[in-house]
Amino acid sequence: MQATVVYFSVSGKNEQMAKALDRDLREKGHNSVLVFLKPRRLVGVIGSVLLSVFSRPLELSEDYGAVEGDLLVLVGPVWASSINPVTRAFLNQLKDLGGMRAINLVCGFSPHPNVVRQINRKLKEHHAGKIVSRPVRLRDIDSYDKMMALSDELIKEVTQTSAESNA
Ligand SMILES: Cc1cc2nc3c(=O)[nH]c(=O)nc-3n(C[C@H](O)[C@H](O)[C@H](O)COP(=O)(O)O)c2cc1C
């Protein structure tokens, strides 16, 4: 399987999670490419909150929208109980996924299932296939082993065929 692990991170937690997934995919024999979503400029905390609350994207330094392969892994933080503006910009850039499977992880101080659902809806608008998603509470994945355990669970679930899941 060819995977693209796309992430945004400021203080490094989402980056660690994305890197754990990228490493786990490779260890499981898949090809994986890690992509950091780089905004053209950063805004302060107040700007970040305002953009998030008003559902505005932050301009990205390049077009990341043409994702290739069989699996898109998207990892990013919740900001102000909303999709952060960098992930939102990526979702706006995203081209047709043509049934590609997806893992969607949204990390925060507390779990935000509503944000996970919003991102899933956007992935479906872009014709994602099977989506495995989780709202992640950062204190629940505070070690490398916990990140790898979560990664293992997600990869197993997303690669399972419908016959296997019905068995
Ligand atoms: C501007 C801002 C707003 C945030 N709002 C929320 C929030 O509403 N709910 C929550 O659980 N965490 C919130 N957080 C915490 C972030 O989700 C957390 O810092 C992030 O997942 C850490 O990721 P990083 O280390 O990859 O940057 C917020 C953080 C920032 C910077």
The ligand as an ORCA input file, in Angstrom:
! r2SCAN-3c Opt
* xyz 0 1
  C      -5.070     28.528     19.320
  C      -5.314     27.204     20.002
  C      -6.596     26.788     20.302
  C      -6.831     25.540     20.905
  N      -8.089     25.152     21.169
  C      -8.320     23.912     21.682
  C      -9.647     23.462     21.927
  O     -10.629     24.144     21.658
  N      -9.814     22.223     22.460
  C      -8.746     21.411     22.769
  O      -8.966     20.302     23.238
  N      -7.494     21.815     22.526
  C      -7.245     23.034     22.009
  N      -5.977     23.452     21.777
  C      -4.877     22.545     22.071
  C      -4.316     21.959     20.795
  O      -5.199     21.046     20.196
  C      -2.993     21.288     21.126
  O      -2.148     22.333     21.540
  C      -2.428     20.646     19.915
  O      -3.151     19.478     19.569
  C      -0.975     20.301     20.152
  O      -0.501     19.996     18.895
  P       0.951     20.348     18.384
  O       1.894     20.075     19.529
  O       1.147     19.393     17.286
  O       0.977     21.784     17.933
  C      -5.728     24.699     21.210
  C      -4.429     25.135     20.914
  C      -4.222     26.352     20.314
  C      -2.796     26.785     19.981
*
